[in-house]
């Protein structure tokens, strides 16, 4: 019965599309492809008023659950159920993917770092536990990993940034890794994959990069971790084969939430168009702009295009735990085999698309702005141009925004998947040039309620929400039918620069 209803609805949709094509001027009917036809139709179907209805539902969920939709709260779980229910009713195959996160972490006693027959280092002075390190008591030889000693001008060390750095590493030893170039989490993940029993990361050694301090990786790791000052690392590196006692005594409580993943029934599973937005808020507020706006927009797009006879599989992701370290998207990407990764042709990310003092910002896929992080993987420039073309068709200007690693595109870029999307600004301040382009108030934040309790329905710019929802509809529909502008992916080529986009917090 369900398949019969699906077939009837699909037939009605195709009749509507055929009528639209036949009604078009002859030249348009001859030259326009299915991507043009369905993009135009989807843009007409996606309404800002319907997106706003989803925002009202998310606000009501927050109001009923202590004013928040953060992971670890009933507000997040109710948001998950709301989105999953809508998607199932629309006809998608919906999967809830568990995401682990740290509910709490604390140390019972100070950590230990001592060389057998040698120096004993002072905890919380010479070295600190990396939060959220699990407990562990390890006595093993230390093995240096691709160190740069003496240090060159920063950032110079790539120690631990590549899996190849651990070639010849003996499983069970303690990895000695130097700060520099890539995120700390990348170094830890590579050490874990190489079989290290623990890891010591020491500061790089240039002026201002010598002392140890407390750090939080904002992610789960499976081995004891400490961060030491440069002098400690230099001393350990000078004594190859030294046996070290490293101990962390901590309480680590883990929780689980879910990503919501919805996939179209139709389309080639070997060619996946992926669209994502994070569903969680911060603890302090309901998160209606950040990121109810992106979640509501892609939910509306998903509902309206559920019956489209797409050529390529379309996968919508509503991420958990973005606000505490991109955990949902990171764990999702980590769960994919290389073959599954290569099937994802592109990733579109929509995080904060209705800021009250908005600017239409597109992720700078070609690095034409020359700011911060490098260009995205091949295909990212084409995504940026595709979105810019839509805004241009409305007579609307756009500006670039850096891939700074602060949203869920990070893990996709890190494995070479082309990415792009729209961002209307967070706590940053709108420039006079942007005010001239987009209106609003120069010298004021794009979102004055960023990560605050006042990020409510009153904190949403309805015009930006409507325009950006249309832009999302246009790009998703076009890529669902035509991926010729996106380079074919074979094996993902991950570079150190791309990996740095993973967290925006390079060591």
Buried (B, 14 or more C-beta within 10 A) or exposed (E): EEEEEBEEEBEEBEEEBEEBBEEBEEEEEEEBEBBBBBBBBBBEBBBBEBBBEBBEBBBBBBEEBEBBBBBBBEBBBBBBBBBBEBBEEBBBEBBBBEBBBBEEBEBEEBBBBBBEEEBEBEBEEBBBBBBBBBEBEBBBBBBBBBBBBEBEEBBBBBBBBBEEBBEEBEEEBBBBBBBBBBBBBBBBBBBBEBBBBBBBBBBBBBEEBBEBEEBBBBBBBEBBBBBBBBBBBBBBBEBEEBBBBBBBBBEBEEEEBBBBBBBBBBBEEEBBBBBBBBBBBBBBBBBBBBBBBBBBBBBBBBBBBBBBBBBBBBBBBBBBBBBBBBBBBBBBBEEBEEEEBBBBBBBBBBBBBBBBBBBBBBBBBBBEEEEBBBBBBBBBBBBBBBBBEBBEEEEBEBBBBBBBBBBBBBBBBBBBBBBBBBBBBBBBEBEEEBBEBBEBEEEEBBBBBBBBEBBBBEBBBEEBBBBBBBBBBBBBBBBBBBBEBBBEBEEBEBBEBBBBBBBBBBB
